Amino acid sequence: MPKDHYRTLGISPQAGPDEIRKNYRTLVKRYHPDRHPDDRAVQAHFREIQEAYETLTNPVLRDAWLQERWLLAAHGISTTSQPLLTATDILKRLLTLERAFAAEDPWRADAGSRIHRITDQLSEEHVGILKQEPEQMESVAETLLRCGRHLDPAGMELLSQQMKDLLPEKHPVFASLKRMQAEKKSEARWARWKPVVLLAAAVLGCLLIACFA
C-alpha cells in the first residue's frame, strides 16, 4: 500500500507547493538525525518525511503514487491497511524510479537522494520477497542497472554492494555497473581537465598565428 504522504507531512490533499515546502522544513528541523543521533525510530521517521516530500514535489512520483492509491480504492482495498508486498510491486516501484530519474534535471538532482530512493527498495525485507519470486529477478536486475546509470560513481558502488544480497556474485549486472562506474569517473576527470586543455589549445593557437603572421 502506498504510504500516506499527506499525513506524514501533516497536510491536506489540497495543499499547494508553498504549504508542502513549509511543513517539510518544519519537520526536518524537528526530526533531523543530528538532533537525535541515537534514536532509530526518529531517524526512520525522518526518512519517511524525505520520501513524502520527494514524492509530492516530483510530478512523476506523485502521479504514480496517486494512481496506486486510486487503484486500491477502486478495488475496495482500504488505504489504511497494509496488503502483502510482492516482487511485482517492488519491480513497479523501481520502474517508477527509473522514469522519475530520466525526467529529472541531471544538474539539479540530488545524488544522495537518488541512491537512497533505490536502496530503500533493496531492504532486507524486500530482498527476501524478491528471492521468493525468482522469475522476477532478471527484470529487477535490468531495472536496477538502468537506474544505476543515473548515479554518480559512489552511488554505483553502493548500489553494487546492496545488490550482492540479491544476485549471485558472477551476475553480469555487476560487470556492467563496473564499466559504467569507470566511464563516469573518466567523464568526471575530463570535466576537470577540459577547461585547462581548451585554454592550452587556445594559447597554442594564438602563438601559431603570431608566428606565421
Rosetta constraint file for C-alpha pairs under 8 A:
AtomPair CA 1 CA 68 HARMONIC 7.85 0.50
AtomPair CA 1 CA 69 HARMONIC 7.51 0.50
AtomPair CA 1 CA 72 HARMONIC 7.90 0.50
AtomPair CA 1 CA 79 HARMONIC 6.43 0.50
AtomPair CA 1 CA 81 HARMONIC 7.37 0.50
AtomPair CA 1 CA 82 HARMONIC 5.61 0.50
AtomPair CA 1 CA 83 HARMONIC 6.15 0.50
AtomPair CA 1 CA 85 HARMONIC 7.92 0.50
AtomPair CA 2 CA 65 HARMONIC 6.52 0.50
AtomPair CA 2 CA 68 HARMONIC 6.81 0.50
AtomPair CA 2 CA 69 HARMONIC 6.41 0.50
AtomPair CA 2 CA 79 HARMONIC 7.47 0.50
AtomPair CA 4 CA 8 HARMONIC 6.35 0.50
AtomPair CA 5 CA 9 HARMONIC 6.27 0.50
AtomPair CA 5 CA 49 HARMONIC 7.85 0.50
AtomPair CA 5 CA 51 HARMONIC 7.99 0.50
AtomPair CA 5 CA 52 HARMONIC 4.71 0.50
AtomPair CA 5 CA 53 HARMONIC 7.66 0.50
AtomPair CA 5 CA 55 HARMONIC 7.93 0.50
AtomPair CA 5 CA 56 HARMONIC 7.56 0.50
AtomPair CA 6 CA 10 HARMONIC 5.94 0.50
AtomPair CA 6 CA 11 HARMONIC 5.16 0.50
AtomPair CA 6 CA 12 HARMONIC 5.96 0.50
AtomPair CA 6 CA 13 HARMONIC 6.36 0.50
AtomPair CA 6 CA 52 HARMONIC 7.53 0.50
AtomPair CA 7 CA 11 HARMONIC 6.23 0.50
AtomPair CA 7 CA 12 HARMONIC 7.66 0.50
AtomPair CA 8 CA 48 HARMONIC 7.21 0.50
AtomPair CA 8 CA 49 HARMONIC 6.17 0.50
AtomPair CA 8 CA 52 HARMONIC 6.78 0.50
AtomPair CA 9 CA 20 HARMONIC 7.30 0.50
AtomPair CA 9 CA 23 HARMONIC 6.16 0.50
AtomPair CA 9 CA 24 HARMONIC 6.23 0.50
AtomPair CA 9 CA 27 HARMONIC 7.50 0.50
AtomPair CA 9 CA 49 HARMONIC 6.49 0.50
AtomPair CA 9 CA 52 HARMONIC 6.98 0.50
AtomPair CA 9 CA 53 HARMONIC 7.58 0.50
AtomPair CA 10 CA 23 HARMONIC 7.09 0.50
AtomPair CA 11 CA 15 HARMONIC 6.17 0.50
AtomPair CA 11 CA 19 HARMONIC 7.68 0.50
AtomPair CA 11 CA 20 HARMONIC 7.09 0.50
AtomPair CA 11 CA 23 HARMONIC 7.64 0.50
AtomPair CA 15 CA 19 HARMONIC 5.92 0.50
AtomPair CA 15 CA 20 HARMONIC 6.45 0.50
AtomPair CA 16 CA 20 HARMONIC 6.26 0.50
AtomPair CA 17 CA 21 HARMONIC 6.06 0.50
AtomPair CA 17 CA 57 HARMONIC 7.43 0.50
AtomPair CA 18 CA 22 HARMONIC 6.05 0.50
AtomPair CA 19 CA 23 HARMONIC 6.12 0.50
AtomPair CA 20 CA 24 HARMONIC 6.05 0.50
AtomPair CA 20 CA 53 HARMONIC 7.35 0.50
AtomPair CA 21 CA 25 HARMONIC 6.20 0.50
AtomPair CA 21 CA 53 HARMONIC 7.79 0.50
AtomPair CA 22 CA 26 HARMONIC 6.34 0.50
AtomPair CA 23 CA 27 HARMONIC 6.18 0.50
AtomPair CA 24 CA 28 HARMONIC 6.07 0.50
AtomPair CA 24 CA 49 HARMONIC 7.15 0.50
AtomPair CA 24 CA 53 HARMONIC 6.66 0.50
AtomPair CA 25 CA 29 HARMONIC 6.31 0.50
AtomPair CA 26 CA 30 HARMONIC 6.42 0.50
AtomPair CA 27 CA 31 HARMONIC 5.93 0.50
AtomPair CA 27 CA 32 HARMONIC 7.95 0.50
AtomPair CA 27 CA 49 HARMONIC 7.45 0.50
AtomPair CA 28 CA 32 HARMONIC 5.29 0.50
AtomPair CA 28 CA 46 HARMONIC 7.02 0.50
AtomPair CA 28 CA 49 HARMONIC 7.56 0.50
AtomPair CA 30 CA 35 HARMONIC 7.88 0.50
AtomPair CA 31 CA 35 HARMONIC 6.99 0.50
AtomPair CA 31 CA 36 HARMONIC 7.24 0.50
AtomPair CA 31 CA 42 HARMONIC 6.27 0.50
AtomPair CA 31 CA 43 HARMONIC 7.19 0.50
AtomPair CA 31 CA 45 HARMONIC 7.54 0.50
AtomPair CA 31 CA 46 HARMONIC 5.75 0.50
AtomPair CA 32 CA 36 HARMONIC 6.85 0.50
AtomPair CA 32 CA 43 HARMONIC 7.28 0.50
AtomPair CA 32 CA 46 HARMONIC 6.42 0.50
AtomPair CA 33 CA 37 HARMONIC 5.41 0.50
AtomPair CA 33 CA 42 HARMONIC 7.32 0.50
AtomPair CA 33 CA 43 HARMONIC 5.50 0.50
AtomPair CA 33 CA 46 HARMONIC 7.31 0.50
AtomPair CA 36 CA 42 HARMONIC 6.90 0.50
AtomPair CA 36 CA 43 HARMONIC 7.31 0.50
AtomPair CA 37 CA 43 HARMONIC 7.97 0.50
AtomPair CA 39 CA 43 HARMONIC 6.39 0.50
AtomPair CA 40 CA 44 HARMONIC 6.06 0.50
AtomPair CA 41 CA 45 HARMONIC 6.25 0.50
AtomPair CA 42 CA 46 HARMONIC 6.16 0.50
AtomPair CA 43 CA 47 HARMONIC 6.46 0.50
AtomPair CA 44 CA 48 HARMONIC 6.48 0.50
AtomPair CA 45 CA 49 HARMONIC 6.27 0.50
AtomPair CA 46 CA 50 HARMONIC 6.34 0.50
AtomPair CA 47 CA 51 HARMONIC 6.14 0.50
AtomPair CA 48 CA 52 HARMONIC 6.02 0.50
AtomPair CA 49 CA 53 HARMONIC 6.22 0.50
AtomPair CA 50 CA 54 HARMONIC 6.10 0.50
AtomPair CA 51 CA 55 HARMONIC 6.04 0.50
AtomPair CA 51 CA 117 HARMONIC 7.83 0.50
AtomPair CA 52 CA 56 HARMONIC 6.13 0.50
AtomPair CA 53 CA 57 HARMONIC 6.04 0.50
AtomPair CA 54 CA 58 HARMONIC 5.95 0.50
AtomPair CA 54 CA 61 HARMONIC 7.90 0.50
AtomPair CA 55 CA 59 HARMONIC 7.69 0.50
AtomPair CA 55 CA 61 HARMONIC 5.08 0.50
AtomPair CA 55 CA 62 HARMONIC 5.10 0.50
AtomPair CA 55 CA 65 HARMONIC 7.61 0.50
AtomPair CA 56 CA 61 HARMONIC 7.24 0.50
AtomPair CA 56 CA 62 HARMONIC 5.13 0.50
AtomPair CA 57 CA 62 HARMONIC 7.09 0.50
AtomPair CA 58 CA 62 HARMONIC 5.88 0.50
AtomPair CA 58 CA 100 HARMONIC 7.72 0.50
AtomPair CA 59 CA 63 HARMONIC 5.99 0.50
AtomPair CA 60 CA 64 HARMONIC 6.31 0.50
AtomPair CA 60 CA 96 HARMONIC 7.70 0.50
AtomPair CA 60 CA 99 HARMONIC 7.36 0.50
AtomPair CA 60 CA 100 HARMONIC 5.62 0.50
AtomPair CA 60 CA 103 HARMONIC 7.82 0.50
AtomPair CA 61 CA 65 HARMONIC 6.10 0.50
AtomPair CA 61 CA 96 HARMONIC 6.82 0.50
AtomPair CA 61 CA 97 HARMONIC 7.41 0.50
AtomPair CA 61 CA 100 HARMONIC 6.38 0.50
AtomPair CA 62 CA 66 HARMONIC 6.08 0.50
AtomPair CA 63 CA 67 HARMONIC 6.00 0.50
AtomPair CA 64 CA 68 HARMONIC 6.22 0.50
AtomPair CA 64 CA 96 HARMONIC 7.09 0.50
AtomPair CA 65 CA 69 HARMONIC 6.38 0.50
AtomPair CA 66 CA 70 HARMONIC 6.12 0.50
AtomPair CA 67 CA 71 HARMONIC 6.10 0.50
AtomPair CA 68 CA 72 HARMONIC 6.30 0.50
AtomPair CA 69 CA 73 HARMONIC 6.25 0.50
AtomPair CA 69 CA 79 HARMONIC 6.82 0.50
AtomPair CA 70 CA 74 HARMONIC 6.03 0.50
AtomPair CA 71 CA 75 HARMONIC 6.34 0.50
AtomPair CA 72 CA 76 HARMONIC 6.38 0.50
AtomPair CA 72 CA 77 HARMONIC 5.07 0.50
AtomPair CA 72 CA 78 HARMONIC 7.03 0.50
AtomPair CA 72 CA 79 HARMONIC 6.90 0.50
AtomPair CA 73 CA 77 HARMONIC 5.36 0.50
AtomPair CA 73 CA 78 HARMONIC 6.39 0.50
AtomPair CA 73 CA 79 HARMONIC 6.98 0.50
AtomPair CA 77 CA 81 HARMONIC 7.85 0.50
AtomPair CA 85 CA 89 HARMONIC 6.26 0.50
AtomPair CA 85 CA 90 HARMONIC 7.57 0.50
AtomPair CA 85 CA 129 HARMONIC 7.71 0.50
AtomPair CA 86 CA 90 HARMONIC 6.59 0.50
AtomPair CA 86 CA 129 HARMONIC 6.48 0.50
AtomPair CA 86 CA 130 HARMONIC 7.60 0.50
AtomPair CA 87 CA 91 HARMONIC 6.17 0.50
AtomPair CA 87 CA 126 HARMONIC 7.86 0.50
AtomPair CA 87 CA 129 HARMONIC 6.03 0.50
AtomPair CA 87 CA 130 HARMONIC 5.06 0.50
AtomPair CA 87 CA 133 HARMONIC 6.34 0.50
AtomPair CA 87 CA 136 HARMONIC 6.64 0.50
AtomPair CA 88 CA 92 HARMONIC 6.13 0.50
AtomPair CA 88 CA 136 HARMONIC 7.15 0.50
AtomPair CA 89 CA 93 HARMONIC 6.34 0.50
AtomPair CA 90 CA 94 HARMONIC 6.32 0.50
AtomPair CA 90 CA 121 HARMONIC 6.68 0.50
AtomPair CA 90 CA 126 HARMONIC 7.45 0.50
AtomPair CA 91 CA 95 HARMONIC 6.18 0.50
AtomPair CA 91 CA 136 HARMONIC 7.86 0.50
AtomPair CA 91 CA 139 HARMONIC 7.53 0.50
AtomPair CA 91 CA 140 HARMONIC 5.79 0.50
AtomPair CA 91 CA 143 HARMONIC 7.80 0.50
AtomPair CA 92 CA 96 HARMONIC 6.18 0.50
AtomPair CA 93 CA 97 HARMONIC 6.29 0.50
AtomPair CA 93 CA 121 HARMONIC 7.75 0.50
AtomPair CA 94 CA 98 HARMONIC 6.20 0.50
AtomPair CA 94 CA 118 HARMONIC 7.21 0.50
AtomPair CA 94 CA 121 HARMONIC 7.37 0.50
AtomPair CA 94 CA 140 HARMONIC 7.70 0.50
AtomPair CA 94 CA 143 HARMONIC 6.62 0.50
AtomPair CA 94 CA 144 HARMONIC 7.11 0.50
AtomPair CA 94 CA 147 HARMONIC 7.88 0.50
AtomPair CA 95 CA 99 HARMONIC 6.36 0.50
AtomPair CA 95 CA 143 HARMONIC 6.50 0.50
AtomPair CA 96 CA 100 HARMONIC 6.17 0.50
AtomPair CA 97 CA 101 HARMONIC 6.07 0.50
AtomPair CA 97 CA 117 HARMONIC 7.71 0.50
AtomPair CA 97 CA 118 HARMONIC 7.50 0.50
AtomPair CA 97 CA 147 HARMONIC 7.29 0.50
AtomPair CA 98 CA 102 HARMONIC 6.28 0.50
AtomPair CA 98 CA 143 HARMONIC 7.32 0.50
AtomPair CA 98 CA 146 HARMONIC 6.88 0.50
AtomPair CA 98 CA 147 HARMONIC 5.17 0.50
AtomPair CA 99 CA 103 HARMONIC 6.30 0.50
AtomPair CA 100 CA 104 HARMONIC 6.29 0.50
AtomPair CA 101 CA 114 HARMONIC 7.79 0.50
AtomPair CA 101 CA 147 HARMONIC 7.33 0.50
AtomPair CA 101 CA 150 HARMONIC 6.67 0.50
AtomPair CA 102 CA 150 HARMONIC 7.72 0.50
AtomPair CA 104 CA 108 HARMONIC 7.78 0.50
AtomPair CA 104 CA 109 HARMONIC 6.46 0.50
AtomPair CA 105 CA 109 HARMONIC 5.95 0.50
AtomPair CA 109 CA 114 HARMONIC 7.86 0.50
AtomPair CA 110 CA 114 HARMONIC 6.36 0.50
AtomPair CA 111 CA 115 HARMONIC 6.54 0.50
AtomPair CA 111 CA 151 HARMONIC 6.40 0.50
AtomPair CA 111 CA 152 HARMONIC 6.77 0.50
AtomPair CA 111 CA 155 HARMONIC 7.39 0.50
AtomPair CA 112 CA 116 HARMONIC 6.15 0.50
AtomPair CA 112 CA 155 HARMONIC 7.58 0.50
AtomPair CA 113 CA 117 HARMONIC 6.10 0.50
AtomPair CA 114 CA 118 HARMONIC 6.44 0.50
AtomPair CA 114 CA 151 HARMONIC 7.09 0.50
AtomPair CA 115 CA 119 HARMONIC 6.08 0.50
AtomPair CA 115 CA 151 HARMONIC 6.98 0.50
AtomPair CA 115 CA 155 HARMONIC 5.81 0.50
AtomPair CA 115 CA 158 HARMONIC 7.89 0.50
AtomPair CA 115 CA 159 HARMONIC 7.26 0.50
AtomPair CA 116 CA 120 HARMONIC 6.02 0.50
AtomPair CA 117 CA 121 HARMONIC 7.16 0.50
AtomPair CA 118 CA 122 HARMONIC 7.08 0.50
AtomPair CA 118 CA 144 HARMONIC 7.92 0.50
AtomPair CA 118 CA 147 HARMONIC 7.81 0.50
AtomPair CA 118 CA 159 HARMONIC 7.94 0.50
AtomPair CA 119 CA 123 HARMONIC 6.70 0.50
AtomPair CA 119 CA 159 HARMONIC 6.98 0.50
AtomPair CA 119 CA 162 HARMONIC 7.07 0.50
AtomPair CA 121 CA 126 HARMONIC 6.37 0.50
AtomPair CA 122 CA 126 HARMONIC 5.64 0.50
AtomPair CA 122 CA 127 HARMONIC 5.75 0.50
AtomPair CA 122 CA 162 HARMONIC 6.91 0.50
AtomPair CA 122 CA 163 HARMONIC 7.52 0.50
AtomPair CA 123 CA 127 HARMONIC 6.12 0.50
AtomPair CA 124 CA 128 HARMONIC 6.27 0.50
AtomPair CA 125 CA 129 HARMONIC 6.46 0.50
AtomPair CA 126 CA 130 HARMONIC 6.18 0.50
AtomPair CA 127 CA 131 HARMONIC 6.17 0.50
AtomPair CA 127 CA 165 HARMONIC 7.26 0.50
AtomPair CA 127 CA 166 HARMONIC 5.94 0.50
AtomPair CA 128 CA 132 HARMONIC 6.52 0.50
AtomPair CA 129 CA 133 HARMONIC 6.82 0.50
AtomPair CA 130 CA 134 HARMONIC 6.44 0.50
AtomPair CA 130 CA 136 HARMONIC 7.26 0.50
AtomPair CA 130 CA 137 HARMONIC 6.83 0.50
AtomPair CA 130 CA 166 HARMONIC 7.82 0.50
AtomPair CA 131 CA 137 HARMONIC 7.67 0.50
AtomPair CA 131 CA 166 HARMONIC 7.20 0.50
AtomPair CA 133 CA 137 HARMONIC 7.37 0.50
AtomPair CA 136 CA 140 HARMONIC 6.22 0.50
AtomPair CA 137 CA 141 HARMONIC 6.10 0.50
AtomPair CA 138 CA 142 HARMONIC 6.17 0.50
AtomPair CA 139 CA 143 HARMONIC 6.15 0.50
AtomPair CA 140 CA 144 HARMONIC 6.07 0.50
AtomPair CA 141 CA 145 HARMONIC 6.20 0.50
AtomPair CA 141 CA 173 HARMONIC 6.79 0.50
AtomPair CA 142 CA 146 HARMONIC 6.34 0.50
AtomPair CA 142 CA 173 HARMONIC 7.48 0.50
AtomPair CA 143 CA 147 HARMONIC 6.17 0.50
AtomPair CA 144 CA 148 HARMONIC 6.00 0.50
AtomPair CA 145 CA 149 HARMONIC 6.61 0.50
AtomPair CA 145 CA 173 HARMONIC 6.70 0.50
AtomPair CA 145 CA 176 HARMONIC 7.75 0.50
AtomPair CA 145 CA 177 HARMONIC 6.88 0.50
AtomPair CA 146 CA 150 HARMONIC 7.57 0.50
AtomPair CA 147 CA 151 HARMONIC 7.42 0.50
AtomPair CA 148 CA 155 HARMONIC 7.78 0.50
AtomPair CA 148 CA 156 HARMONIC 6.00 0.50
AtomPair CA 148 CA 159 HARMONIC 7.40 0.50
AtomPair CA 148 CA 177 HARMONIC 7.34 0.50
AtomPair CA 149 CA 180 HARMONIC 7.04 0.50
AtomPair CA 151 CA 155 HARMONIC 5.35 0.50
AtomPair CA 151 CA 156 HARMONIC 5.95 0.50
AtomPair CA 152 CA 156 HARMONIC 6.26 0.50
AtomPair CA 152 CA 181 HARMONIC 7.60 0.50
AtomPair CA 152 CA 184 HARMONIC 6.90 0.50
AtomPair CA 153 CA 157 HARMONIC 6.28 0.50
AtomPair CA 153 CA 181 HARMONIC 5.02 0.50
AtomPair CA 153 CA 182 HARMONIC 7.72 0.50
AtomPair CA 153 CA 184 HARMONIC 6.23 0.50
AtomPair CA 153 CA 185 HARMONIC 6.51 0.50
AtomPair CA 154 CA 158 HARMONIC 6.35 0.50
AtomPair CA 155 CA 159 HARMONIC 6.10 0.50
AtomPair CA 156 CA 160 HARMONIC 6.08 0.50
AtomPair CA 156 CA 177 HARMONIC 6.70 0.50
AtomPair CA 156 CA 181 HARMONIC 6.39 0.50
AtomPair CA 157 CA 161 HARMONIC 6.37 0.50
AtomPair CA 157 CA 181 HARMONIC 7.69 0.50
AtomPair CA 158 CA 162 HARMONIC 6.28 0.50
AtomPair CA 159 CA 163 HARMONIC 6.15 0.50
AtomPair CA 160 CA 164 HARMONIC 6.54 0.50
AtomPair CA 160 CA 174 HARMONIC 6.52 0.50
AtomPair CA 160 CA 177 HARMONIC 7.16 0.50
AtomPair CA 161 CA 165 HARMONIC 7.84 0.50
AtomPair CA 162 CA 166 HARMONIC 7.65 0.50
AtomPair CA 163 CA 167 HARMONIC 6.08 0.50
AtomPair CA 164 CA 168 HARMONIC 6.69 0.50
AtomPair CA 164 CA 169 HARMONIC 6.39 0.50
AtomPair CA 167 CA 171 HARMONIC 6.55 0.50
AtomPair CA 169 CA 174 HARMONIC 7.62 0.50
AtomPair CA 170 CA 174 HARMONIC 7.35 0.50
AtomPair CA 171 CA 175 HARMONIC 7.72 0.50
AtomPair CA 172 CA 176 HARMONIC 6.39 0.50
AtomPair CA 173 CA 177 HARMONIC 6.14 0.50
AtomPair CA 174 CA 178 HARMONIC 6.21 0.50
AtomPair CA 175 CA 179 HARMONIC 6.29 0.50
AtomPair CA 176 CA 180 HARMONIC 6.20 0.50
AtomPair CA 177 CA 181 HARMONIC 6.02 0.50
AtomPair CA 178 CA 182 HARMONIC 6.23 0.50
AtomPair CA 179 CA 183 HARMONIC 6.24 0.50
AtomPair CA 180 CA 184 HARMONIC 6.17 0.50
AtomPair CA 181 CA 185 HARMONIC 6.23 0.50
AtomPair CA 182 CA 186 HARMONIC 6.16 0.50
AtomPair CA 183 CA 187 HARMONIC 6.14 0.50
AtomPair CA 184 CA 188 HARMONIC 6.14 0.50
AtomPair CA 185 CA 189 HARMONIC 6.23 0.50
AtomPair CA 186 CA 190 HARMONIC 6.21 0.50
AtomPair CA 187 CA 191 HARMONIC 6.10 0.50
AtomPair CA 188 CA 192 HARMONIC 6.38 0.50
AtomPair CA 189 CA 193 HARMONIC 6.33 0.50
AtomPair CA 190 CA 194 HARMONIC 5.52 0.50
AtomPair CA 191 CA 195 HARMONIC 7.68 0.50
AtomPair CA 193 CA 197 HARMONIC 6.21 0.50
AtomPair CA 194 CA 198 HARMONIC 6.06 0.50
AtomPair CA 195 CA 199 HARMONIC 6.01 0.50
AtomPair CA 196 CA 200 HARMONIC 6.09 0.50
AtomPair CA 197 CA 201 HARMONIC 6.09 0.50
AtomPair CA 198 CA 202 HARMONIC 6.13 0.50
AtomPair CA 199 CA 203 HARMONIC 6.21 0.50
AtomPair CA 200 CA 204 HARMONIC 6.07 0.50
AtomPair CA 201 CA 205 HARMONIC 6.03 0.50
AtomPair CA 202 CA 206 HARMONIC 6.23 0.50
AtomPair CA 203 CA 207 HARMONIC 6.24 0.50
AtomPair CA 204 CA 208 HARMONIC 6.19 0.50
AtomPair CA 205 CA 209 HARMONIC 6.19 0.50
AtomPair CA 206 CA 210 HARMONIC 6.14 0.50
AtomPair CA 207 CA 211 HARMONIC 6.09 0.50
AtomPair CA 208 CA 212 HARMONIC 6.28 0.50
AtomPair CA 209 CA 213 HARMONIC 5.81 0.50
